[in-house]
Amino acid sequence: MNNKILILNFSLREVSSSHKIAQYLQDLAGSKAKVCDFKDLNLPRWDEDYWKAGGKWEELLKGFRSLMDEADGYVYILPEYNGAASSLYSEFNLFVNKESNHKPVLLVGVSNGRGGAYPISQAKAFGNKNNKVNIIPEHLIVRNCEEMFNHTTKPEWVNDNDYIMSRTKFALDVLDIYTTASLEIRKSISFEPKFANGL
Ligand SMILES: Cc1cc2nc3c(=O)[nH]c(=O)nc-3n(C[C@H](O)[C@H](O)[C@H](O)COP(=O)(O)O)c2cc1C
């Protein structure tokens, strides 16, 4: 890929299939891609000090904001927990603001069964009001995730694995095209504090 991509993993689990998928995407995307396991940022729960200039959140969010800022596009890896995205994804949305404006996002739903669509719907419906990310129409759903993207694949999973691997390559290529186009788009849209939040 030509662009700087940040791959965000929203799994709550220590041993996470989403982390494995994030690493696979990073290998495919090349040296400009970074992975961030959001849980490892160990951010406290949001509180109202967030609104205070110079308050504790400026320090707490410094590393996270520079990761978001320096990337030109994102991948969100969203495991399905009880038919929704994880609570970390909701926390994340409280912390993201103008650094992500008009940058494209590739969504990846993850399930160890046949699910994975609900976090995609959630992000498409509720994932970009104030942060103004541009969620691209191409998305991925990695079903039976424990059997996908492994070093060795059981014979019964070879077809599904081949499909999701080629679809992943296609989706990353699409994200790269959107990311390149958004560099131009972002030059033409100036930040308007009055209209910082979406309606
Ligand atoms: C609390 C919890 C709830 C889950 N609920 C669902 C679900 O509603 N639908 C589904 O397809 N999988 C569900 N799963 C299975 C996950 O999709 C599976 O564990 C997957 O590996 C999670 O990704 P992770 O390993 O990156 O955390 C659930 C798992 C957990 C831990």
The ligand as an ORCA input file, in Angstrom:
! r2SCAN-3c Opt
* xyz 0 1
  C     -18.638    -11.885     25.422
  C     -18.657    -12.513     24.063
  C     -19.807    -12.450     23.303
  C     -19.831    -12.996     22.017
  N     -20.950    -12.863     21.265
  C     -20.930    -13.253     19.956
  C     -22.021    -12.956     19.087
  O     -23.009    -12.352     19.463
  N     -21.923    -13.344     17.806
  C     -20.842    -14.015     17.312
  O     -20.818    -14.337     16.141
  N     -19.791    -14.307     18.119
  C     -19.807    -13.942     19.412
  N     -18.728    -14.203     20.228
  C     -17.620    -14.969     19.702
  C     -16.574    -14.043     19.112
  O     -16.980    -13.591     17.864
  C     -15.248    -14.769     19.018
  O     -14.854    -15.113     20.332
  C     -14.167    -13.946     18.367
  O     -13.001    -14.687     18.414
  C     -13.967    -12.640     19.098
  O     -12.875    -11.954     18.593
  P     -11.568    -11.776     19.480
  O     -10.986    -13.160     19.656
  O     -10.711    -10.909     18.681
  O     -11.964    -11.154     20.763
  C     -18.687    -13.670     21.508
  C     -17.542    -13.748     22.302
  C     -17.503    -13.164     23.545
  C     -16.207    -13.214     24.334
*
